[in-house]
Amino acid sequence: MKAVIISGSTRTGSLNSALAMRIAGVMRHDGLDADVVDLRDHSLPIYNADFQAEQGVPVEAVTLHGLLMDADLVVLVSPEYNGGMPPILKNAIDWVSRVTKRPFENKPFGLASASPGRRGGAGAVRALQLVLTNMRAHHAEATFSLGNARERLADDPTLDDEIGTFVDALVTHVDATPSMIDDR
Ligand SMILES: Cc1cc2nc3c(=O)[nH]c(=O)nc-3n(C[C@H](O)[C@H](O)[C@H](O)COP(=O)(O)O)c2cc1C
């Protein structure tokens, strides 16, 4: 099973990028093929239909689209920005949706978030659920929102076990939807 994990933050020292790396580590330990995709490597202009009409879809969006299409599972790990997701992540989703029609249809997704606050940025997960439902993706019921992320990522021996439970749920989600993989 191939998983692609994307952090919705490109900040140096990002908690969500650190969580994305931890999820990838647990996945690899469990025998999955897990790649962390850095949105800095797929730098995109803010979506604008005039730009697309004049210049087409940027090659970075096409590359990102290909990476996502090749994955059996996509995990988004996103900060919460004022109850939603950061513009860089929504912008990447919007550009990818211009490469082919309904690119995420039947694609299994996992959703996670991290925040220094108590709720762990769960609002970002809810916002992503709305977007992915609209795009006919299949997001796993199990989500993972890491509160007090600074402390927990730095020093919490129970964290990998919690992430392991989340990863198990994602694998079950993909396994329960074999036709989605076959249809890819
Ligand atoms: C514009 C903006 C809005 C934010 N809104 C929220 C929020 O609604 N809920 C929350 O828990 N944290 C919020 N934060 C704090 C982020 O959770 C915190 O900066 C976090 O470290 C960002 O993720 P990162 O470390 O992966 O970059 C916000 C931060 C910014 C810059």
The ligand as an SDF file (V2000), in Angstrom:
LIG
                    3D

 31 33  0  0  0  0  0  0  0  0999 V2000
   -3.8250   32.8440   10.5000 C   0  0  0  0  0  0  0  0  0  0  0  0
   -3.7730   31.8550   11.6370 C   0  0  0  0  0  0  0  0  0  0  0  0
   -4.9490   31.3640   12.1730 C   0  0  0  0  0  0  0  0  0  0  0  0
   -4.9300   30.4240   13.2040 C   0  0  0  0  0  0  0  0  0  0  0  0
   -6.1180   29.9130   13.6590 N   0  0  0  0  0  0  0  0  0  0  0  0
   -6.0860   28.8830   14.5480 C   0  0  0  0  0  0  0  0  0  0  0  0
   -7.2860   28.2180   14.9190 C   0  0  0  0  0  0  0  0  0  0  0  0
   -8.3800   28.5490   14.4570 O   0  0  0  0  0  0  0  0  0  0  0  0
   -7.2030   27.1820   15.7920 N   0  0  0  0  0  0  0  0  0  0  0  0
   -5.9900   26.7590   16.2830 C   0  0  0  0  0  0  0  0  0  0  0  0
   -5.9530   25.7930   17.0620 O   0  0  0  0  0  0  0  0  0  0  0  0
   -4.8230   27.3870   15.9800 N   0  0  0  0  0  0  0  0  0  0  0  0
   -4.8520   28.4270   15.1060 C   0  0  0  0  0  0  0  0  0  0  0  0
   -3.6890   29.0410   14.7440 N   0  0  0  0  0  0  0  0  0  0  0  0
   -2.4500   28.6410   15.3900 C   0  0  0  0  0  0  0  0  0  0  0  0
   -1.8230   27.4550   14.6680 C   0  0  0  0  0  0  0  0  0  0  0  0
   -2.4540   26.2730   15.1180 O   0  0  0  0  0  0  0  0  0  0  0  0
   -0.3350   27.4090   14.9910 C   0  0  0  0  0  0  0  0  0  0  0  0
    0.2930   28.5550   14.4880 O   0  0  0  0  0  0  0  0  0  0  0  0
    0.2940   26.1620   14.4120 C   0  0  0  0  0  0  0  0  0  0  0  0
    1.5900   26.0230   14.9480 O   0  0  0  0  0  0  0  0  0  0  0  0
    0.3440   26.2290   12.8990 C   0  0  0  0  0  0  0  0  0  0  0  0
    0.7240   24.9830   12.3770 O   0  0  0  0  0  0  0  0  0  0  0  0
    2.2500   24.6660   11.9500 P   0  0  0  0  0  0  0  0  0  0  0  0
    3.0520   24.6380   13.2290 O   0  0  0  0  0  0  0  0  0  0  0  0
    2.1830   23.3210   11.3260 O   0  0  0  0  0  0  0  0  0  0  0  0
    2.7240   25.7260   11.0240 O   0  0  0  0  0  0  0  0  0  0  0  0
   -3.6930   29.9760   13.7280 C   0  0  0  0  0  0  0  0  0  0  0  0
   -2.4960   30.4990   13.1910 C   0  0  0  0  0  0  0  0  0  0  0  0
   -2.5350   31.4010   12.1540 C   0  0  0  0  0  0  0  0  0  0  0  0
   -1.2290   31.9020   11.5520 C   0  0  0  0  0  0  0  0  0  0  0  0
  1  2  1  0
  2  3  1  0
  2 30  2  0
  3  4  2  0
  4  5  1  0
  4 28  1  0
  5  6  2  0
  6  7  1  0
  6 13  1  0
  7  8  2  0
  7  9  1  0
  9 10  1  0
 10 11  2  0
 10 12  1  0
 12 13  2  0
 13 14  1  0
 14 15  1  0
 14 28  1  0
 15 16  1  0
 16 17  1  0
 16 18  1  0
 18 19  1  0
 18 20  1  0
 20 21  1  0
 20 22  1  0
 22 23  1  0
 23 24  1  0
 24 25  2  0
 24 26  1  0
 24 27  1  0
 28 29  2  0
 29 30  1  0
 30 31  1  0
M  END
$$$$
